[in-house]
Amino acid sequence: MTDKGLMAVACGLPHLILLDISKCDGITDHSIIKLAQHTKHLTHLDLSMCSNVSSEAIRKLESALPGMVSLQLRYSGAQVHMI
């Protein structure tokens, strides 16, 4: 999947609650931020092995989606520090 594909999913499925886009190196911060803006019901997201997603994009995602229950980041480019 690419940024273009993820943005199409985000815009076309605003009530999406679960998404697994693990192992998608074509995904970047740009589409992750758009995903957060358009899928307000998203509660489960797997970004494992998505090496082009930064910690900053993850912080924006978490801020925009307070109902997030599960966020998988194994072997991704992002690091999140829990408070």
C-alpha positions in Angstrom: 0.0 0.0 0.0 1.1 3.6 -0.7 0.1 6.9 0.8 -2.4 7.4 -2.1 -4.0 4.1 -1.3 -4.3 4.8 2.4 -5.8 8.2 1.8 -8.4 6.6 -0.5 -9.3 4.1 2.3 -9.4 6.9 4.9 -11.7 9.1 2.8 -13.8 6.3 1.6 -14.3 4.5 4.9 -14.8 7.1 7.6 -16.4 4.6 10.0 -13.4 2.2 9.8 -12.6 0.7 13.2 -9.8 -1.8 12.5 -6.9 -1.5 10.0 -3.8 -3.6 9.5 -1.3 -2.0 7.2 1.7 -3.7 8.6 4.7 -4.3 6.2 3.7 -1.3 4.1 6.9 0.7 3.4 4.9 3.0 1.1 3.1 4.6 4.0 4.5 7.9 5.4 3.5 10.5 7.9 1.4 12.3 5.4 -1.2 9.5 5.0 -1.1 8.6 8.7 -2.1 12.2 9.6 -4.9 12.1 7.0 -6.0 8.7 8.4 -6.4 10.3 11.8 -8.4 13.2 10.4 -10.8 11.1 8.5 -11.4 7.9 10.5 -12.5 9.1 13.9 -13.9 5.7 14.9 -10.6 3.9 14.4 -9.7 1.9 17.5 -7.2 -0.7 16.3 -4.3 0.0 14.0 -1.3 -2.1 13.1 1.7 -0.2 11.7 4.3 -2.9 12.4 7.2 -2.8 10.0 6.1 0.5 8.5 9.6 2.1 8.5 8.6 5.4 7.0 6.2 6.5 9.8 7.8 8.8 12.4 7.2 9.2 16.1 5.7 12.7 15.4 3.0 11.2 13.2 2.2 8.7 15.9 1.8 11.5 18.4 -0.6 13.3 16.1 -2.5 10.1 15.5 -2.9 9.4 19.2 -4.0 13.0 19.8 -6.6 12.9 17.1 -7.9 9.4 18.0 -8.4 9.3 21.8 -10.5 6.2 21.5 -7.5 4.1 20.1 -7.4 0.8 22.0 -4.6 -1.0 20.1 -1.7 0.5 18.2 0.9 -1.9 17.0 4.3 -0.5 16.1 6.6 -3.5 16.1 9.8 -3.0 14.0 8.4 0.4 12.7 10.3 3.6 12.4 8.3 5.2 15.2 9.0 5.1 18.9 6.4 6.1 21.5 7.1 6.9 25.1 4.2 6.1 27.4 3.6 8.6 30.2 
